[in-house]
Amino acid sequence: MSRSRIPKSAEAAKAGPRRVAKREPESVLPAQLERYLQQLAPPRAQLVREMERLGDQLGFPYIGPLVGKLLAQLVMLSGARAAFELGSGFGYSAVWIARALPPDGRIYLTDRSPENLERARGFLERSGDHDKAVYLQGDALELFEQHAPKSLDFVLCDLDKERYPQAYDAALAKLKVGGLLVTDNVLWKGRVAQRAVKDETTAAIREFNRKSQVDPDAITTILPLRDGVAVTLKLR
């Protein structure tokens, strides 16, 4: 049975999903290579395509099918049973992760917007994975400290980029040895490599990348897929 901590007040019900300006191209790969990978991928389920159309309509960033498939593959390879999302939006990544979890698996979704979580609930109901889900509304890192199990198998980090270094420390503290932290947008449309770019967001992602590479208790590989995906394995 699914669990929910979404407030039911009228004020909360009126809160809409986060809306952003029209998205820039998300992939750091050359356009021709990105198209090749997209064309090579197997056809996506109708529900996934519907979620992509919704994201495009709202101008709401989502990880895309190439990273979605990577998440599912990593969940299956690691044998994960408990997953926690630091930032879930309307549930696109959660659908990929939940599908890969075993029948008794658990995924925790977090978002500030109750409407986003209600959309996620609807999509997970339709995918048949609603019973694996726990829906938590509020600040992702605060909810992580309050509700994440002590020995997590899998964490997806896709929250406010300025908080990535803090999220790294929090996730590694609760991951079991052999657990995975997967972090999106770590190449930040190439800005991390541009010395002239010194804004707070880019600086935070650079610090996350540095921290993850020098940590003796973990090993991290950055994959140049879409906007850059860091895969961190906790060693001890």
N, C-alpha and C positions, 0 to 999 in steps of 0.2 A: 504494500500500500504506500503510495507516495506521501511525502510530508511537505508541509508548506508553512512558511512564516511570513506570508504576504499580508499586510494589514488590509482590512476590508472597509476602512472608513471611506466616506464619500470623497473627502479631499484626496486620499490616495488613489481612488478610482479614477479621478480626473487627470492624474499625472500621465503625461504622454511619454512615448519613447524618446530617447535622445535623438536629436536630429542634427546632422552635420552638413556642411557645405558639400557640393558635388565632389566626389572623390577623385583624387589624382590616380593615375595608373599605379596599381599596387605592387607590380612585380619589378624586381631589380634586374631581371633577365632581359636581354634584348627581345623586342616584340616578336620577332620571327621564331625565336626559340620558345618563348612562352606559348605562342600559338601551336607550335609543334607538340608540346607537352599536353596542352589542353585537348588537341585532336587525338592524341595517342590514348588518353585516358578512356576507360570504359564508360558507357552511358550511365548517367546518374538517375537515381530514383526520382519519380515525379515529385515527391515531397521535397526533396533537396532542391530541385529546380524551382519549385514554388517559393522556397525560402530565399533563394538567390534573387528571384524577381522582386520579392518584398524588400530585400536589402537595397537593391538598385533603386526601387521606387522611393524609399525613404532616404536614400543617400547615406545609409548606415553601413559602416565597414563590417565585413565578415571575412573569415579566413580563406574561403574559396575551396573548390573541390580537391585541388592538389594537396593542400595542407590538411584538409579534412581526411583524405585517404591516409596521409602520413600519420595523423593522430590515431586513427583506427588501427593501423598496422602496429604502431608502438604499443598501444594498449594490449593487443593480442600477443605481441612478442614478449612483453614483460609479464604477462599473466596477471595484469592488474585487476583488482576487485573493488577498490575504493579510489575514486577520482574526485578531485576538487577543482572547480574552475574559478579563477580569480578574474571575474568579469565574464558574463555570459551573453549579454545582449539579448536577442530574441531567440536564442537557442540553437543557432546553426552548428557551432562546434559541438554542443552537447549531444545533438542527434548522431553525429559521427562517433563520438566517444561511447555513448550509451549503447549503440548498436554493437560495439565490439566487446563490451563488458559481458561477463557470464550472467546467467539468469538471476543469480542472487547478488549481482554487483550493485554498487551504489555510486551515484554521481551527485555532487552538490553544485547547484547553480547559484550564482550571485549576481545581483544587479541592483542599482539604485532605483530603477523604474519598475513599479508594480505592473505597468502595462507590458513592458518587455518580458517580464516573467510569466505573465498570463499568456502571451503569445508563445513563449517557450513551452509552457505546459500543454497548450493545444497541439503543438507540433509533436511533442513527445507522446502524447496520447495517441496521435494518429500513427506514429512510428511503432507503437506497441511497447515502448520502453518507459512509460509513465511511472510504473511501479518501482523503477530503479532510482527515481529522482527525488531530491530534496531541494526545495525552492527557498532561497534566503534573500530577503530584500534589505539593502543597506550598503554600507561601506564594505568592500570585498575583503580588505585586510583585517578589519575588525571582526567580521563574520568568520574569517578563517581562524583567528585566534580563539573565538568562542565555540565554534562548531566542528572544526576539522578533527577527525580521529587522530590519535596520537601516532599512529604508524600508517601513513598514507602510501599508496602505491604510485599515484600519478597526479601531478598538478599541472594545469594549463594556466599560464600567466598571460593575460591580455587586458590588463587594467590600464589606468592612467600611466603613461610612460615615465612621468617624473618619479613614480614610486617603484620603478623596476628594481633598483638596488635594495630597497627595503623588502620588496617581495621575494627577492632571491634568498635573503637571510631567513625570512619567515618560512618559506617553503622547505628549505634544506633542514630546518630544525624539526619539521614534522614528517618529512619523508623517511621511509624505512631505508635501510641499506639495500641497494639495488633498485630503489624507486627512481622515477623519472620526473624531471621538471621540464616542460616544453614551453618555450617563450616565443611569442610572435613579434614581428616588426623590429627585430634587432639590427637590421641594416638600414631601416628608416629611410627608404627611397634613396639610399646612397649617401645621405647626409653625414652619417657617422665617419665617412672617409674624407669629408671636405673640411680641411682645417679652418677655413674662413667661417664655417657655420658654428656658432657658439651659443645658441639659445639653450634654455634650461632643459627642454625636452631631449634634444640631441645629446647634451652633456650627460643626462641621466642614463640614457641608453648606452653611451660609451662607457660609463662607469659600471653598468651591469655587465657589459661584455668583458671589461678588464677583470672585474671581480670573479666572474665565472671561469676565466681562463687561469687565474693564479691560485684558485682554491685547491689546497692539497687534499681535501676530502671529497672531491668530485671531479669528474671529467666532462668537458663540454665541447660539443662540435656545433659550429654554426653552418647551417645549410643555406645556400643561396637560392632558396625556393620562395617564390612570391616576394614578400618584403623581408625575407630573412627569418629563419627559424632556428633557435638555439635548443639543442637537446642535451640536457644535463643528467648524468647518471651519478647518484650518490654512492660513493665508495665505502665510506665508514662514518 
